[in-house]
């Protein structure tokens, strides 16, 4: 039992409820939607870290370690949030921008989850 893993569990609960609160405050705002997605993703990553630290066997720890390979999705979401927040939404009207932001992160995440190599 790792008592420090409970910090990750509390971060999971905090991120989940914060994302839920932000989304329901104004569910039509694109900024609120993206911040809620970021909160849910970070909360999921905190939960995978908690489970990784609490496991007792190698196979379960390896499963949770592989699921934490979704972390490359965080930087493009933060970039997307910053573009919305600064009012640079004309950049987001081009669909090529989404390809440049999200496709490399998705490829890295799929690579991290499906192969035996760890990032």
Secondary structure, 3 states (H helix, E strand, C coil): CCCCHHHHHHHHHHHHHHHHHHHHHCCCCHHHHHHHHHHHHHHHHHHHHHHHHHCCCHHHHHHHHHHHHHHHHHHHHHHHHHHHHCCCHHHHCCHHHHHHHHHHHHHHHHHHHHCCCCC
